[in-house]
C-alpha cells in the first residue's frame, strides 16, 4: 500500500496512544499500531522513524507556536515579557478540549523512563530555539538563554498543572500564574540578597 | 575475574571517556573499555548497566552536593536563597582541575542525541530532588518547583560557560553571576508588567 493515505499520521497517532495506554508502550509494536487502523507497517514508517516518535510528532508545530508569540511581542519588550508573549501563544495550541488526549499521552510517558528522557529533551530543545529567537531580537547571550530556559520551565510546570485531575483553569491562565509566581519569588530573593 | 577490583569503576570511567573521545562513542564497546584497563566485561557490568551509564555514574554524589547546600541555608532563607546555597555547594564538586575531564565528557555527549537526552533528564532529576528538599523545609509546592527548576537552569548555564575554551572563572563565581542575571532580568519584567 504505497498510495497517499489521507490523515494517516493523525490516525496512527490516535491508534498508538490508545494501544500504549491500554496494553502498555513496551507491549505495542509499530505493526500493531498500523494494523489497528487498517494500514501497513510500511505506511507507519513513512511517517514515523519508530513507535516512540509517534508520541513526539508535531514538535515543530509546538515550537513554532512559541516563536509566533516572540514575534508578537512589542519592540522594546524585555526578555521575560517576550517570553510571556510566547507562553500565551503556545497555550493556544492546548485548548481545554485537548486535555484528555494530553493526559493519556502523559500517563504513557510517565510509565517509561526513556520516554521521560525524550520529554525532558523536548523542553530543552524548546528552550534552545526560544533563546535563538530572543538573540535574533537583539537580546544578549546570557539574558536570552536565561529567559528562554525560564520560559520552558514555566511552560513545563503550568502544563503539568493543567493535566491534573480536576484542574479547570486554562493553560494560558496557569502559565500567567506560574510566571507571576516566578517573578514574586525572585523579587523576594533580590531584596534579601540586596542586589541593586 | 570475580575478585574485588580496587578503583575499578574509576578506572573504567577514565578508560571509557578516552575511548569515546578518540574512537567515538558508538564505536566503543563495554568489552573494549574493560580490556583496555585489563578488566573483564563481567567486571564492567558489575558496576555499570551499559556503556552509557559510565558517563552518568556519580549522579547521586552530584545531587547530594546540592542537598548539602540546602541544609546549610539559614532558617528563614527564601526559596531562591536556599537554591543559591545549593549552587555554591554543588560548585565545590567541580574544582578547576576537573575542567579538562568535564570538557571531554561534554564533547562526547554533544556528539550523540541519546546522550544529550540522558543529560537533559539528569538536570530534570536534579530539579525534582531539589524541589522535594525545598518542600521538606516547608516551601510551598509551586514555589519549591519553580525555585528548584530555576536552580537547575542556573547550574546548567553556568556549567556550560565553565566548560568553554578559555574560561578561567570558577563554577562558583559563574553560578553566582548567572543567578544574579536571572534576578536582574525578572526584576525588569516585574517592573514592566507592574506586578506588586
Boltz contact constraints between the chains, C-beta under 6 A:
constraints:
  - contact:
      token1: [A, 78]
      token2: [B, 188]
      max_distance: 6.0
  - contact:
      token1: [A, 78]
      token2: [B, 189]
      max_distance: 6.0
  - contact:
      token1: [A, 78]
      token2: [B, 192]
      max_distance: 6.0
  - contact:
      token1: [A, 79]
      token2: [B, 185]
      max_distance: 6.0
  - contact:
      token1: [A, 80]
      token2: [B, 185]
      max_distance: 6.0
  - contact:
      token1: [A, 80]
      token2: [B, 189]
      max_distance: 6.0
  - contact:
      token1: [A, 81]
      token2: [B, 189]
      max_distance: 6.0
  - contact:
      token1: [A, 81]
      token2: [B, 192]
      max_distance: 6.0
  - contact:
      token1: [A, 117]
      token2: [B, 117]
      max_distance: 6.0
  - contact:
      token1: [A, 117]
      token2: [B, 118]
      max_distance: 6.0
  - contact:
      token1: [A, 117]
      token2: [B, 121]
      max_distance: 6.0
  - contact:
      token1: [A, 118]
      token2: [B, 117]
      max_distance: 6.0
  - contact:
      token1: [A, 120]
      token2: [B, 120]
      max_distance: 6.0
  - contact:
      token1: [A, 120]
      token2: [B, 121]
      max_distance: 6.0
  - contact:
      token1: [A, 120]
      token2: [B, 124]
      max_distance: 6.0
  - contact:
      token1: [A, 121]
      token2: [B, 117]
      max_distance: 6.0
  - contact:
      token1: [A, 121]
      token2: [B, 120]
      max_distance: 6.0
  - contact:
      token1: [A, 124]
      token2: [B, 120]
      max_distance: 6.0
  - contact:
      token1: [A, 142]
      token2: [B, 181]
      max_distance: 6.0
  - contact:
      token1: [A, 143]
      token2: [B, 185]
      max_distance: 6.0
  - contact:
      token1: [A, 145]
      token2: [B, 157]
      max_distance: 6.0
  - contact:
      token1: [A, 146]
      token2: [B, 182]
      max_distance: 6.0
  - contact:
      token1: [A, 146]
      token2: [B, 185]
      max_distance: 6.0
  - contact:
      token1: [A, 149]
      token2: [B, 153]
      max_distance: 6.0
  - contact:
      token1: [A, 153]
      token2: [B, 149]
      max_distance: 6.0
  - contact:
      token1: [A, 157]
      token2: [B, 145]
      max_distance: 6.0
  - contact:
      token1: [A, 180]
      token2: [B, 195]
      max_distance: 6.0
  - contact:
      token1: [A, 181]
      token2: [B, 142]
      max_distance: 6.0
  - contact:
      token1: [A, 182]
      token2: [B, 146]
      max_distance: 6.0
  - contact:
      token1: [A, 183]
      token2: [B, 186]
      max_distance: 6.0
  - contact:
      token1: [A, 183]
      token2: [B, 190]
      max_distance: 6.0
  - contact:
      token1: [A, 183]
      token2: [B, 195]
      max_distance: 6.0
  - contact:
      token1: [A, 185]
      token2: [B, 79]
      max_distance: 6.0
  - contact:
      token1: [A, 185]
      token2: [B, 80]
      max_distance: 6.0
  - contact:
      token1: [A, 185]
      token2: [B, 143]
      max_distance: 6.0
  - contact:
      token1: [A, 185]
      token2: [B, 146]
      max_distance: 6.0
  - contact:
      token1: [A, 186]
      token2: [B, 183]
      max_distance: 6.0
  - contact:
      token1: [A, 186]
      token2: [B, 186]
      max_distance: 6.0
  - contact:
      token1: [A, 187]
      token2: [B, 190]
      max_distance: 6.0
  - contact:
      token1: [A, 188]
      token2: [B, 78]
      max_distance: 6.0
  - contact:
      token1: [A, 189]
      token2: [B, 78]
      max_distance: 6.0
  - contact:
      token1: [A, 189]
      token2: [B, 80]
      max_distance: 6.0
  - contact:
      token1: [A, 189]
      token2: [B, 81]
      max_distance: 6.0
  - contact:
      token1: [A, 190]
      token2: [B, 183]
      max_distance: 6.0
  - contact:
      token1: [A, 190]
      token2: [B, 187]
      max_distance: 6.0
  - contact:
      token1: [A, 192]
      token2: [B, 78]
      max_distance: 6.0
  - contact:
      token1: [A, 192]
      token2: [B, 81]
      max_distance: 6.0
  - contact:
      token1: [A, 195]
      token2: [B, 180]
      max_distance: 6.0
  - contact:
      token1: [A, 195]
      token2: [B, 183]
      max_distance: 6.0
